[in-house]
Protein backbone atom coordinates (compact mmCIF):
# COMPACT_ATOMS: atom_id res chain seq x y z
CA UNK A 1 0.00 0.00 0.00
CA UNK A 2 2.83 2.43 0.79
CA UNK A 3 4.43 1.95 -2.61
CA UNK A 4 1.08 2.53 -4.28
CA UNK A 5 0.51 5.76 -2.28
CA UNK A 6 4.02 6.94 -3.15
CA UNK A 7 3.41 6.22 -6.83
CA UNK A 8 0.12 8.15 -6.76
CA UNK A 9 1.83 11.05 -4.97
CA UNK A 10 4.60 11.11 -7.61
CA UNK A 11 2.08 11.07 -10.46
CA UNK A 12 0.11 13.92 -8.85
CA UNK A 13 3.31 15.94 -8.28
CA UNK A 14 4.30 15.39 -11.91
CA UNK A 15 0.89 16.54 -13.08
CA UNK A 16 1.14 19.65 -10.88
CA UNK A 17 4.59 20.51 -12.28
CA UNK A 18 3.35 20.08 -15.87
CA UNK A 19 0.24 22.15 -15.25
CA UNK A 20 2.21 24.90 -13.50
CA UNK A 21 4.73 25.03 -16.36
CA UNK A 22 1.93 25.32 -18.93
CA UNK A 23 0.11 28.04 -17.01
CA UNK A 24 3.20 30.14 -16.26
CA UNK A 25 4.45 29.83 -19.84
CA UNK A 26 1.13 31.15 -21.09
CA UNK A 27 0.93 33.93 -18.50
CA UNK A 28 4.60 35.04 -18.47
CA UNK A 29 4.08 37.48 -21.33
CA UNK A 30 0.31 38.01 -21.27
CA UNK A 31 -0.34 38.28 -17.53
CA UNK A 32 3.04 38.44 -15.78
CA UNK A 33 1.47 39.69 -12.54
CA UNK A 34 -0.35 36.35 -12.21
CA UNK A 35 2.64 34.25 -13.25
CA UNK A 36 5.17 36.16 -11.14
CA UNK A 37 3.52 35.30 -7.86
CA UNK A 38 3.05 31.59 -8.55
CA UNK A 39 5.20 29.35 -6.39
CA UNK A 40 8.03 29.32 -7.34
CA UNK A 41 8.14 32.65 -9.11
CA UNK A 42 8.82 32.72 -12.84
CA UNK A 43 11.92 34.65 -13.85
CA UNK A 44 10.43 35.56 -17.22
CA UNK A 45 7.38 37.00 -15.47
CA UNK A 46 9.60 39.02 -13.12
CA UNK A 47 11.41 40.37 -16.18
CA UNK A 48 8.14 41.31 -17.88
CA UNK A 49 6.94 43.07 -14.72
CA UNK A 50 10.21 45.01 -14.45
CA UNK A 51 9.97 46.08 -18.09
CA UNK A 52 6.32 47.11 -17.67
CA UNK A 53 7.20 49.14 -14.58
CA UNK A 54 10.06 50.93 -16.35
CA UNK A 55 7.87 51.75 -19.38
CA UNK A 56 5.03 52.95 -17.14
CA UNK A 57 7.45 55.35 -15.43
CA UNK A 58 8.77 56.76 -18.72
CA UNK A 59 12.09 54.96 -18.38
CA UNK A 60 12.67 55.68 -14.70
CA UNK A 61 14.09 52.74 -12.77
CA UNK A 62 12.95 52.74 -9.17
CA UNK A 63 13.72 50.40 -6.27
CA UNK A 64 10.90 48.00 -7.09
CA UNK A 65 12.04 47.70 -10.71
CA UNK A 66 15.59 47.01 -9.49
CA UNK A 67 14.29 44.28 -7.19
CA UNK A 68 12.31 42.70 -10.03
CA UNK A 69 15.39 42.80 -12.28
CA UNK A 70 17.53 41.17 -9.59
CA UNK A 71 14.86 38.49 -9.06
CA UNK A 72 14.72 37.82 -12.80
CA UNK A 73 18.51 37.54 -12.99
CA UNK A 74 18.51 35.04 -10.12
CA UNK A 75 15.73 32.94 -11.65
CA UNK A 76 16.89 33.00 -15.28
CA UNK A 77 20.68 33.35 -14.97
CA UNK A 78 21.41 32.42 -18.59
CA UNK A 79 18.99 34.95 -20.11
CA UNK A 80 20.14 38.14 -21.76
CA UNK A 81 17.12 40.33 -21.05
CA UNK A 82 17.69 40.67 -17.28
CA UNK A 83 21.30 41.59 -17.98
CA UNK A 84 20.17 44.26 -20.45
CA UNK A 85 17.80 45.76 -17.89
CA UNK A 86 20.60 45.71 -15.32
CA UNK A 87 22.73 47.46 -17.94
CA UNK A 88 20.09 50.16 -18.26
CA UNK A 89 20.15 50.59 -14.48
CA UNK A 90 23.94 50.95 -14.53
CA UNK A 91 23.69 53.44 -17.40
CA UNK A 92 21.08 55.47 -15.51
CA UNK A 93 23.43 55.53 -12.52
CA UNK A 94 26.23 56.87 -14.74
CA UNK A 95 28.38 53.72 -14.56
CA UNK A 96 29.07 53.39 -18.30
CA UNK A 97 31.83 50.75 -18.06
CA UNK A 98 29.59 48.45 -16.00
CA UNK A 99 26.61 49.17 -18.24
CA UNK A 100 28.67 48.30 -21.32
CA UNK A 101 29.87 45.02 -19.79
CA UNK A 102 26.30 44.07 -18.87
CA UNK A 103 24.98 44.94 -22.34
CA UNK A 104 27.79 42.98 -23.99
CA UNK A 105 26.94 39.99 -21.77
CA UNK A 106 23.27 40.42 -22.69
CA UNK A 107 24.19 40.45 -26.39
CA UNK A 108 26.28 37.32 -25.91
CA UNK A 109 23.45 35.47 -24.13
CA UNK A 110 20.63 36.77 -26.34
CA UNK A 111 22.10 37.78 -29.72
CA UNK A 112 18.64 38.55 -31.15
CA UNK A 113 17.75 41.01 -28.37
CA UNK A 114 17.60 44.35 -30.20
CA UNK A 115 17.62 46.56 -27.09
CA UNK A 116 21.17 45.50 -26.21
CA UNK A 117 22.35 45.84 -29.82
CA UNK A 118 20.84 49.32 -30.19
CA UNK A 119 22.30 50.50 -26.87
CA UNK A 120 25.74 49.13 -27.79
CA UNK A 121 25.63 50.72 -31.25
CA UNK A 122 25.04 54.17 -29.80
CA UNK A 123 27.50 53.70 -26.95
CA UNK A 124 30.25 52.44 -29.26
CA UNK A 125 29.79 55.47 -31.55
CA UNK A 126 30.05 57.86 -28.60
CA UNK A 127 33.12 56.00 -27.30
CA UNK A 128 34.88 56.11 -30.67
CA UNK A 129 34.69 52.32 -31.13
CA UNK A 130 33.56 52.74 -34.73
CA UNK A 131 34.33 49.24 -36.02
CA UNK A 132 32.36 47.75 -33.13
CA UNK A 133 29.53 50.19 -33.78
CA UNK A 134 29.28 49.19 -37.42
CA UNK A 135 29.22 45.50 -36.48
CA UNK A 136 26.25 46.24 -34.22
CA UNK A 137 24.63 48.33 -36.99
CA UNK A 138 24.46 45.38 -39.34
CA UNK A 139 23.10 43.04 -36.68
CA UNK A 140 20.52 45.58 -35.52
CA UNK A 141 19.23 46.22 -39.05
CA UNK A 142 18.82 42.47 -39.62
CA UNK A 143 16.94 42.08 -36.32
CA UNK A 144 14.81 45.20 -36.66
CA UNK A 145 14.55 46.32 -40.30
CA UNK A 146 12.47 49.34 -39.26
CA UNK A 147 15.65 50.82 -37.75
CA UNK A 148 17.39 51.05 -41.14
CA UNK A 149 16.71 54.77 -41.79
CA UNK A 150 18.04 55.77 -38.37
CA UNK A 151 21.07 53.49 -38.64
CA UNK A 152 21.77 54.70 -42.19
CA UNK A 153 21.67 58.30 -40.93
CA UNK A 154 24.12 57.37 -38.18
CA UNK A 155 26.45 55.64 -40.68
CA UNK A 156 26.27 58.66 -42.98
CA UNK A 157 27.11 60.98 -40.07
CA UNK A 158 30.02 58.70 -39.17
CA UNK A 159 31.30 58.79 -42.76
CA UNK A 160 31.50 62.58 -42.54
CA UNK A 161 33.75 62.46 -39.45
CA UNK A 162 37.49 62.14 -39.93
CA UNK A 163 37.86 59.73 -37.01
CA UNK A 164 34.99 57.44 -38.08
CA UNK A 165 35.17 57.56 -41.90
CA UNK A 166 37.94 54.92 -42.17
CA UNK A 167 35.78 52.44 -40.20
CA UNK A 168 32.82 53.12 -42.50
CA UNK A 169 35.02 52.57 -45.57
CA UNK A 170 36.33 49.30 -44.09
CA UNK A 171 32.82 48.11 -43.28
CA UNK A 172 31.48 48.92 -46.76
CA UNK A 173 34.55 47.31 -48.41
CA UNK A 174 33.54 44.02 -46.77
CA UNK A 175 30.23 44.32 -48.69
CA UNK A 176 27.84 43.69 -45.79
CA UNK A 177 24.25 42.73 -46.56
CA UNK A 178 23.18 46.33 -45.99
CA UNK A 179 25.77 48.02 -48.28
CA UNK A 180 23.61 48.26 -51.42
CA UNK A 181 20.50 49.47 -49.64
CA UNK A 182 22.62 52.00 -47.73
CA UNK A 183 24.12 53.29 -50.99
CA UNK A 184 20.63 53.67 -52.50
CA UNK A 185 19.43 55.46 -49.36
CA UNK A 186 22.47 57.79 -49.40
CA UNK A 187 21.88 58.64 -53.09
CA UNK A 188 18.24 59.43 -52.32
CA UNK A 189 19.34 61.77 -49.54
CA UNK A 190 21.49 63.74 -51.95
CA UNK A 191 18.57 64.52 -54.28
CA UNK A 192 16.82 67.78 -53.34
CA UNK A 193 13.38 66.31 -54.11
CA UNK A 194 13.92 63.35 -51.80
CA UNK A 195 11.12 62.85 -49.31
CA UNK A 196 13.19 60.62 -47.02
N, C-alpha and C positions, 0 to 999 in steps of 0.2 A: 504493500500500500504506500509506503514512503517513497519508493522509486516512482510510482505512478503520480503521486502528488508533486514530486520534484519535476517530473517531465511536463506535467500540466502547467506548473509555475513557469518553467522555461519557455514553453510555447506562448503563454500569455505575455511574458516579458518581451519575447521576440516580436509579437504582434504590436505591443505598445511602442517599441522602438521604431518599427516600420511605419506605424501610423503617425508618430511624432515627426519622423523625418519627412514624410509626405506633406503633412500640414505646415511645418516650418518652411519647407522649400517653397510651397505655394505662397505663404504669407510673407516671406522675407522681403520681397520687393513690393508687393501690393499692400500689405498691412503690417509693416515692421513693428508697430507698437504692440500688436498681438503676439507676434513671433518672438520678440525680444524678451518678453517676460515669461516665456515657457521655460520649464525646468529641463535641462540646463539651457541657459540663454544661447541664442544663435548669434554667432559673430557677424554674419552677413546682415542680420536685422539690426544689430548695434551700429554697424557701419551705415546702413540706410537711415537710421534715426539721427546719427551725427550729421550726415549730409543734409537731411531735411532741416535740422536745427540751424545749421550754418546758412543755408539758403534763406530760411525764414527771417534770419537776422541780418540780411543783406551782406553776408560774408563775414560777419563778426563771429569770433570763436570764443565762446564763454566757457566757464568752468564745467558746466554740464556736457557741452560738446566735447571738451577735452577728455572727460571721464568716459564718454561713449567711445571715443576713438581709442583710448587705452584698452577698454574692454574688448573692442573689435580686434585690436592687435593681439591681445592675449588669446582670443578664441580662434582666430584665423591667422596664425603666425606666418604662413607662407603666402598670404594674399598681398597684392600690391596696393589695393585701394586704401587700406588703413595707413600704410606707410605714406601714401600721397597726402592724405588728410593731415597726418603728423607733420609732413613737410610744409603744408600750408600754415600750420600752427607755428612752426619754427620761423617761417618767413615773416609771419605777422609779428613775431617777437623780435625781428631784426637779426636773427641768427642765420645769415645766408649760407655759410659753409655747411651747417647742420641741415638746413633745408635742402640744399643741393644734394647732399649725401642721401637723404631720405627719398628724394624724388628719383635719384638714380637707382636706388634699391627698388623703388616702386616700379620703375620702368623695367628693371631686370626681372622682377617677379610677375609683372603683368604688362608685357610688351604692347598689348593692344589698348592700353588705358590712355586715352587721348589727353586727359588732364595733366598727367605727368609729362608727357611729350611736349605739350604746349608750354607748360611752365618752364621746362628745361630749354626749349628753343629760345624763349625770351630772355632767360637768365644767361644763357651762353652768349647771346648777342651782346648783352650789357657788359659781360665779363671779358669780351674780346676773344672768346673761344669760337671763332667763326667756322672752322671746319666741323666742330661738334654741333654747332647750331644748324648748319646745312644738312648734316646727317639726320637731325631731328625733324627738319623741315620736310624732307622726303617722306619719312615715316608718318608724320602727322597728316600730310596731304593724302596718303594712301588710306589712313584710318578714318579721316574726316574730310572727304572731298569738298565739303562746303567751306573749308578754311582756305582753299586755294587762293582766292583773291587777296586775302590778308597776308598770306605767306609770300605770294608773289610780290606784293608791295614791299614787304620786309626785305626780300632778296634784292629787289631793285634798289632799295635804299642802301643796302650793304654794298652793292656793286658801285655805288657812287662815292663810297668812302675809301680813301687810300689804304687804310689798314685792313679792310674787309674784302676789297675787290679781288686780291689774289685768291682768296678762299673760294669766292664765287666762280672765278675762272676755272679753278681746279675742279670744283664740283660739276660745272657744266661740261668740262672736257671729258669727264667720266661718262657722259651721256646718261644721266639718271632718267627714270621713267617720266619725270615731270619736265624735262628740258624742252621738248618741242612745244608743249602747251604753255610753258613759261615764255618762250620766245614769241609765240603768237600773241599772248597777253601783253607783253612788252611793246610789240609793234602796234597793237591797238591803242595803247596808252599814248603813243607818240603822235597819233592822228588827232587833229584838233576837233574833229566831229565825233570822237569816241565818246560813247555814253558810259563806259565803264571806268 
